[in-house]
Amino acid sequence: MTEITEVPSPFCGIGTDDLSIQVNGVALKVTSNGCAVNTPAFEQAVTDTAPRVAGQSVSLAAAASKAAELLRDTNQPLFSGCATDVNGMRALLSLADKTGATVDNINFNVARRNLLALQDAGWMNTTLAELKNRCDLLVVVGTDLEAFAPRFFERYLWNEESMFLDNTANREVIYLGKKPSGDASTSPTGRKATVLPCADADLPDVTAALAALVKGNLVLAQTIADIAIADLQAIADKLKTAQYGVILWGAGALAFDQAELTVQTLCNIVKDINLQGNRCSGFPLGGKEGDQTANQVCGWTTGYPARVNFARGYPEYDPYLFDTQILLNNGEADVLLWVQAFNSAALPPKTDLPTIVVGRSGMTFEKEPDVFIPVGTPGIDHAGHAYRLDNVVAIRLKKLRDSGLPSTAAALAAIEQAL
């Protein structure tokens, strides 16, 4: 039994790197600095160690050979999930290039809300380090930040030392939309966050009104979605006078039609405040299940974020047509390869197509895939790199145990070699 300290996490998205983990054979126990996201993800038991073909245990070579047989001479393979580390994503794109596959990330429909706003008008966003050292006003829009990353406030807002603030406890937090689920947003001195609640469906109107007030335009209504215009004016005034204001949102929580327009409204608020001579930045959440890693690797490899098609011999990008569920519903794909090395509960979509799953040990299927290759989890079973949510740091993940499970990169490389 050993204990490993300063362990970085690939699960929470915010780059938590101070966990202490006790290793007893292949069993792990988080002994300090765990949270509701990281602790169960690290402590999940290893149950599957051997690949399966048609439900029968086989060697990795045999499983790779069967997967290659399913991929060979296909018209449109579909590679989805894409939840892995940098090397795993590189191997996935190499295999996709060889087979002419479509590549789609598990969280792309969420990420698309941010990407469309970025591609259309650009944005001005900050990093975790800048937020930690400069932010004196945090406005959280439409998301329960504490539920997303339980240690966000502890690590990046109520930190004891800051380069440009005398007392981080004086920071102000405002929630617009969802209420916080706990007390993590309460400052060390007991100052609670200001909460202006509204339904998700009302956020487009509320943020549009806030944008108008930031510009100095007159809003004739007295309330919007039961929020007083005077309260929105107070937020606008605070943003315009803050030393370094940050507007934070989670695209995954904006579950309404045309949510990208609300993201664009928030980005425009940030730009308008900067044009008026004040400091303000945006901060979109993400980074779970390898979505930032997939988009980063796909970006520097193809020039596009994930959701690309290699059928023509070169990458083509379409944020709508290359959607996994659309391709399955329309009968456009003829084999599905699902890659998910982080979350054993994230199963492939239901389909009658031949299915290959390269996934975390412990997956329980309603319908057994044609090929299942259990792989190690980056940051637990092998070393690797994964991007945190601000996209500026590739976290160096540690190997904690010897489970005997191959990496995603090794499994996909075996399939490519079998082709």
C-alpha positions as CSV (number, residue, x, y, z in Angstrom):
1,M,0.0,0.0,0.0
2,T,1.3,3.4,-1.0
3,E,0.1,7.0,-1.0
4,I,0.7,9.3,-3.9
5,T,0.3,13.1,-3.3
6,E,-0.1,16.0,-5.6
7,V,-2.2,14.0,-8.0
8,P,-3.8,15.9,-10.9
9,S,-7.4,15.1,-11.9
10,P,-8.7,14.6,-15.5
11,F,-12.3,14.5,-14.3
12,C,-13.2,17.9,-12.8
13,G,-12.2,20.2,-15.7
14,I,-10.5,22.8,-13.4
15,G,-7.1,21.2,-13.2
16,T,-7.3,20.1,-9.5
17,D,-3.7,18.9,-8.8
18,D,-3.5,18.4,-5.0
19,L,-5.3,15.1,-4.4
20,S,-3.7,12.5,-2.1
21,I,-4.6,8.9,-3.2
22,Q,-3.9,5.7,-1.4
23,V,-3.0,2.8,-3.8
24,N,-3.6,-0.8,-2.6
25,G,-3.0,-3.1,-5.6
26,V,-5.6,-1.8,-8.1
27,A,-7.9,-0.3,-5.5
28,L,-7.7,3.5,-5.0
29,K,-8.9,5.7,-2.1
30,V,-8.9,9.5,-2.1
31,T,-7.5,10.5,1.3
32,S,-7.5,14.2,1.0
33,N,-8.8,17.0,-1.2
34,G,-11.5,14.9,-2.9
35,C,-14.9,16.1,-4.0
36,A,-18.2,14.9,-5.3
37,V,-16.8,14.7,-8.8
38,N,-13.2,13.4,-8.3
39,T,-13.6,10.9,-5.5
40,P,-16.0,8.5,-7.1
41,A,-14.2,8.8,-10.4
42,F,-10.9,7.8,-8.9
43,E,-12.3,5.1,-6.6
44,Q,-14.3,3.2,-9.2
45,A,-13.2,-0.4,-9.1
46,V,-11.7,-2.3,-12.0
47,T,-14.1,-5.1,-13.2
48,D,-13.2,-5.8,-16.8
49,T,-9.6,-6.6,-17.7
50,A,-10.0,-8.7,-20.9
51,P,-11.4,-7.6,-24.3
52,R,-14.5,-9.3,-25.5
53,V,-15.8,-10.3,-28.9
54,A,-19.5,-11.2,-29.1
55,G,-19.4,-11.4,-25.3
56,Q,-16.5,-13.9,-25.1
57,S,-13.1,-13.0,-23.6
58,V,-10.3,-12.8,-26.1
59,S,-6.8,-11.3,-26.4
60,L,-6.2,-7.7,-27.4
61,A,-4.8,-8.8,-30.7
62,A,-8.0,-10.9,-31.4
63,A,-10.3,-8.0,-30.4
64,A,-8.3,-5.6,-32.6
65,S,-8.4,-8.0,-35.5
66,K,-12.2,-8.2,-35.2
67,A,-12.6,-4.5,-34.9
68,A,-10.4,-4.1,-38.1
69,E,-12.7,-6.6,-39.8
70,L,-15.7,-4.5,-39.0
71,L,-14.1,-1.3,-40.1
72,R,-12.6,-2.7,-43.3
73,D,-14.4,-1.8,-46.6
74,T,-17.1,0.3,-44.8
75,N,-18.8,3.3,-46.5
76,Q,-19.1,5.6,-43.5
77,P,-17.6,4.6,-40.1
78,L,-18.6,6.8,-37.2
79,F,-16.2,7.5,-34.4
80,S,-17.9,9.1,-31.4
81,G,-17.4,9.7,-27.7
82,C,-13.8,10.9,-28.1
83,A,-13.3,10.9,-24.3
84,T,-9.6,10.3,-23.9
85,D,-6.3,12.0,-23.5
86,V,-4.0,13.7,-26.0
87,N,-2.4,10.6,-27.3
88,G,-5.7,8.7,-27.4
89,M,-7.2,11.4,-29.5
90,R,-4.2,11.5,-31.8
91,A,-4.6,7.7,-32.3
92,L,-8.3,8.1,-33.0
93,L,-7.7,10.7,-35.7
94,S,-5.1,8.6,-37.3
95,L,-7.5,5.7,-37.5
96,A,-10.2,8.0,-38.8
97,D,-8.0,9.3,-41.5
98,K,-7.2,5.7,-42.6
99,T,-10.8,4.6,-42.6
100,G,-12.5,7.8,-43.8
101,A,-14.5,8.1,-40.7
102,T,-16.6,10.9,-39.2
103,V,-15.4,12.0,-35.8
104,D,-17.8,13.5,-33.3
105,N,-17.2,14.4,-29.6
106,I,-19.6,13.4,-26.9
107,N,-20.1,17.0,-25.7
108,F,-20.0,18.8,-29.1
109,N,-23.6,19.9,-29.1
110,V,-22.9,21.7,-25.9
111,A,-19.5,23.1,-27.1
112,R,-21.2,24.2,-30.4
113,R,-23.0,26.9,-28.4
114,N,-19.7,28.4,-27.6
115,L,-18.0,27.7,-30.9
116,L,-20.7,29.4,-33.0
117,A,-20.4,32.6,-30.9
118,L,-16.6,32.5,-31.1
119,Q,-16.6,31.9,-34.9
120,D,-19.2,34.6,-35.6
121,A,-18.0,37.5,-33.5
122,G,-15.0,36.4,-31.4
123,W,-14.7,36.7,-27.7
124,M,-12.5,38.0,-24.9
125,N,-11.9,35.2,-22.3
126,T,-9.6,34.8,-19.4
127,T,-7.8,31.9,-17.7
128,L,-8.0,30.3,-14.3
129,A,-4.7,32.0,-13.3
130,E,-6.0,35.4,-14.2
131,L,-9.3,34.8,-12.4
132,K,-7.4,33.6,-9.3
133,N,-5.1,36.6,-9.2
134,R,-7.3,39.5,-10.6
135,C,-11.0,38.9,-10.4
136,D,-12.9,41.1,-7.9
137,L,-16.4,40.5,-9.3
138,L,-17.7,37.2,-10.6
139,V,-21.1,37.0,-12.3
140,V,-22.3,33.4,-12.8
141,V,-24.9,33.1,-15.5
142,G,-27.3,30.2,-15.8
143,T,-25.3,27.5,-14.2
144,D,-24.7,25.9,-10.8
145,L,-20.9,26.4,-10.6
146,E,-20.5,24.5,-7.4
147,A,-22.2,21.4,-8.8
148,F,-20.0,21.6,-11.9
149,A,-16.7,21.9,-10.0
150,P,-17.2,21.6,-6.2
151,R,-13.7,23.0,-5.4
152,F,-13.8,26.0,-7.9
153,F,-14.4,28.6,-5.2
154,E,-11.9,27.1,-2.8
155,R,-9.2,26.9,-5.4
156,Y,-9.7,30.0,-7.5
157,L,-11.8,32.6,-5.6
158,W,-11.2,32.2,-1.9
159,N,-7.5,31.4,-2.3
160,E,-5.4,33.0,0.6
161,E,-3.0,34.8,-1.7
162,S,-3.5,36.8,-4.9
163,M,-1.0,38.8,-6.9
164,F,-3.2,41.8,-7.4
165,L,-5.8,41.7,-4.6
166,D,-5.1,42.6,-1.0
167,N,-8.0,40.4,0.4
168,T,-9.7,37.8,-1.7
169,A,-12.5,37.6,0.8
170,N,-13.7,40.9,-0.5
171,R,-14.5,39.5,-3.9
172,E,-18.2,39.7,-4.9
173,V,-20.2,36.8,-6.4
174,I,-23.5,37.3,-8.3
175,Y,-25.6,34.4,-9.6
176,L,-28.0,35.3,-12.5
177,G,-30.4,32.4,-13.3
178,K,-29.8,29.2,-11.4
179,K,-29.3,29.3,-7.6
180,P,-26.1,27.8,-6.1
181,S,-26.6,24.3,-4.7
182,G,-24.5,24.9,-1.6
183,D,-22.5,27.5,0.3
184,A,-19.1,27.3,-1.5
185,S,-19.8,30.8,-3.0
186,T,-20.0,32.3,0.5
187,S,-16.8,34.2,1.3
188,P,-14.5,33.3,4.2
189,T,-16.0,36.3,6.0
190,G,-19.5,35.0,5.6
191,R,-20.6,37.3,2.7
192,K,-23.1,35.4,0.6
193,A,-23.5,35.6,-3.1
194,T,-26.2,37.8,-4.5
195,V,-28.8,35.6,-6.3
196,L,-31.2,36.8,-9.0
197,P,-33.1,33.6,-10.0
198,C,-34.9,33.0,-13.2
199,A,-35.9,30.1,-15.4
200,D,-33.4,29.0,-18.1
201,A,-36.0,30.0,-20.8
202,D,-35.9,33.6,-19.5
203,L,-32.1,34.0,-19.7
204,P,-32.2,35.3,-23.3
205,D,-34.4,38.2,-22.3
206,V,-32.6,38.8,-19.0
207,T,-29.1,38.9,-20.6
208,A,-30.4,41.1,-23.5
209,A,-31.7,43.6,-20.9
210,L,-28.4,43.5,-19.1
211,A,-26.5,44.1,-22.3
212,A,-28.7,47.1,-23.1
213,L,-28.0,48.5,-19.6
214,V,-24.3,48.0,-20.0
215,K,-24.5,50.1,-23.2
216,G,-26.4,52.8,-21.3
217,N,-29.6,52.2,-23.2
218,L,-33.0,52.8,-21.6
219,V,-35.1,49.8,-20.7
220,L,-38.7,50.8,-20.2
221,A,-39.9,47.6,-18.4
222,Q,-39.8,47.5,-14.6
223,T,-39.1,43.8,-14.4
224,I,-38.0,41.0,-16.6
225,A,-38.7,37.4,-15.6
226,D,-39.5,38.7,-12.1
227,I,-36.1,40.4,-11.8
228,A,-36.2,44.1,-11.2
229,I,-34.6,46.2,-13.9
230,A,-33.0,48.2,-11.0
231,D,-31.3,45.0,-9.9
232,L,-29.9,44.4,-13.4
233,Q,-28.8,48.0,-13.5
234,A,-26.9,47.4,-10.3
235,I,-25.1,44.4,-11.9
236,A,-24.3,46.6,-15.0
237,D,-22.9,49.3,-12.8
238,K,-20.7,46.9,-10.8
239,L,-19.4,45.3,-14.0
240,K,-18.4,48.8,-15.3
241,T,-16.6,49.8,-12.1
242,A,-15.0,46.5,-11.2
243,Q,-11.2,46.2,-11.3
244,Y,-11.5,42.9,-13.2
245,G,-15.0,41.6,-13.7
246,V,-15.5,38.0,-15.0
247,I,-18.8,36.7,-16.6
248,L,-18.9,32.9,-16.3
249,W,-21.4,30.6,-18.0
250,G,-21.7,26.9,-18.7
251,A,-22.9,26.1,-22.2
252,G,-24.1,22.7,-21.0
253,A,-26.6,24.4,-18.6
254,L,-28.1,26.6,-21.3
255,A,-30.6,24.0,-22.4
256,F,-32.8,26.1,-24.6
257,D,-33.1,26.8,-28.4
258,Q,-30.6,29.2,-29.9
259,A,-28.5,29.2,-26.7
260,E,-25.5,30.3,-28.8
261,L,-27.2,33.7,-29.2
262,T,-27.2,34.1,-25.4
263,V,-23.6,33.1,-25.3
264,Q,-23.0,35.8,-27.9
265,T,-24.9,38.4,-25.8
266,L,-22.6,37.6,-22.9
267,C,-19.5,38.0,-25.1
268,N,-20.8,41.3,-26.3
269,I,-21.3,42.5,-22.8
270,V,-17.7,41.7,-22.1
271,K,-16.5,43.6,-25.2
272,D,-18.7,46.6,-24.5
273,I,-17.3,47.0,-21.0
274,N,-13.7,46.8,-22.4
275,L,-14.6,49.4,-25.0
276,Q,-15.7,51.7,-22.2
277,G,-12.3,51.5,-20.7
278,N,-12.9,48.9,-18.0
279,R,-11.4,45.4,-17.5
280,C,-13.8,42.4,-18.0
281,S,-13.4,38.9,-19.4
282,G,-15.6,35.9,-20.1
283,F,-15.1,32.4,-18.8
284,P,-16.9,29.4,-20.4
285,L,-17.0,26.1,-18.4
286,G,-16.1,22.8,-20.0
287,G,-13.2,20.3,-19.9
288,K,-15.0,17.2,-18.7
289,E,-14.7,13.8,-20.3
290,G,-11.9,15.0,-22.6
291,D,-14.0,17.5,-24.6
292,Q,-11.5,20.3,-24.5
293,T,-8.7,17.8,-25.3
294,A,-10.6,16.4,-28.3
295,N,-11.2,19.8,-29.7
296,Q,-7.6,20.9,-29.1
297,V,-6.0,17.9,-30.8
298,C,-8.5,17.9,-33.6
299,G,-7.9,21.6,-34.0
300,W,-4.1,21.5,-34.4
301,T,-4.4,18.3,-36.5
302,T,-7.1,19.3,-38.9
303,G,-7.7,23.0,-38.4
304,Y,-11.2,22.3,-37.1
305,P,-12.8,21.3,-33.8
306,A,-14.2,17.8,-33.4
307,R,-17.1,16.9,-35.7
308,V,-15.1,16.3,-38.9
309,N,-15.4,13.8,-41.7
310,F,-12.5,12.2,-43.5
311,A,-14.5,10.4,-46.2
312,R,-13.0,12.5,-49.0
313,G,-9.5,11.9,-48.0
314,Y,-9.2,15.2,-46.2
315,P,-11.0,16.7,-43.2
316,E,-14.3,18.4,-43.7
317,Y,-16.1,20.2,-40.8
318,D,-19.8,20.6,-40.3
319,P,-21.2,21.4,-36.7
320,Y,-24.6,20.1,-37.6
321,L,-24.5,17.4,-40.3
322,F,-21.8,15.3,-38.6
323,D,-23.8,14.9,-35.4
324,T,-23.7,11.3,-34.2
325,Q,-27.4,10.9,-33.5
326,I,-28.3,12.5,-36.9
327,L,-26.0,10.1,-38.7
328,L,-27.5,7.2,-36.9
329,N,-31.1,8.3,-37.3
330,N,-30.6,8.9,-41.0
331,G,-28.9,5.5,-41.6
332,E,-25.8,7.2,-42.9
333,A,-23.2,5.3,-40.8
334,D,-22.5,1.6,-41.2
335,V,-20.3,1.0,-38.1
336,L,-19.9,2.8,-34.8
337,L,-16.7,3.1,-32.8
338,W,-17.3,4.5,-29.3
339,V,-14.3,5.8,-27.3
340,Q,-14.9,6.7,-23.6
341,A,-12.0,6.2,-21.2
342,F,-13.2,8.4,-18.3
343,N,-16.9,7.6,-17.6
344,S,-18.1,4.0,-17.5
345,A,-21.7,5.3,-17.4
346,A,-21.4,7.1,-20.7
347,L,-22.5,4.3,-23.0
348,P,-22.8,4.4,-26.8
349,P,-26.1,5.4,-28.3
350,K,-28.5,2.6,-29.1
351,T,-28.1,1.3,-32.6
352,D,-28.3,-1.9,-34.6
353,L,-25.0,-1.1,-36.4
354,P,-21.9,-3.2,-35.7
355,T,-20.4,-1.5,-32.6
356,I,-16.9,-1.3,-31.2
357,V,-16.4,0.1,-27.7
358,V,-13.1,1.2,-26.5
359,G,-14.0,2.2,-23.0
360,R,-13.3,2.4,-19.3
361,S,-13.5,-0.9,-17.3
362,G,-16.9,-1.3,-15.6
363,M,-19.2,-0.5,-18.5
364,T,-22.5,-2.4,-18.3
365,F,-24.3,-2.7,-21.7
366,E,-27.9,-3.3,-22.4
367,K,-26.8,-4.8,-25.7
368,E,-23.3,-6.3,-25.8
369,P,-21.2,-4.6,-28.5
370,D,-19.6,-6.7,-31.2
371,V,-16.2,-5.7,-29.7
372,F,-15.4,-4.3,-26.3
373,I,-11.9,-3.4,-25.4
374,P,-11.6,-2.2,-21.7
375,V,-8.8,0.5,-21.5
376,G,-7.0,2.3,-18.7
377,T,-8.1,5.7,-17.6
378,P,-5.6,8.5,-18.2
379,G,-4.3,9.8,-14.9
380,I,-5.0,6.5,-13.1
381,D,-3.8,3.5,-15.2
382,H,-1.2,5.4,-17.4
383,A,0.4,8.8,-17.7
384,G,-0.9,11.3,-20.3
385,H,-2.0,14.8,-20.9
386,A,-5.5,16.4,-20.8
387,Y,-6.6,20.0,-21.3
388,R,-8.3,21.8,-18.5
389,L,-11.4,24.0,-19.2
390,D,-9.5,27.2,-20.0
391,N,-7.6,25.5,-22.8
392,V,-4.2,27.0,-21.9
393,V,-2.8,24.2,-19.8
394,A,-2.3,20.6,-20.7
395,I,-2.4,18.8,-17.3
396,R,0.4,16.2,-16.9
397,L,-1.5,13.1,-15.7
398,K,0.2,10.5,-13.5
399,K,0.1,6.7,-13.5
400,L,-1.1,5.5,-10.1
401,R,-1.3,1.7,-10.5
402,D,-0.6,-1.3,-12.7
403,S,-3.9,-2.6,-13.8
404,G,-2.7,-4.3,-16.9
405,L,-5.2,-2.3,-19.1
406,P,-3.9,-0.8,-22.3
407,S,-4.2,2.9,-23.0
408,T,-6.8,4.1,-25.5
409,A,-3.9,5.0,-27.8
410,A,-2.5,1.5,-27.6
411,A,-5.9,-0.1,-28.3
412,L,-6.6,2.1,-31.3
413,A,-3.1,1.7,-32.7
414,A,-3.6,-2.1,-32.5
415,I,-6.8,-1.8,-34.6
416,E,-5.0,0.4,-37.1
417,Q,-2.1,-2.1,-37.4
418,A,-4.7,-4.9,-37.9
419,L,-6.1,-3.0,-40.8
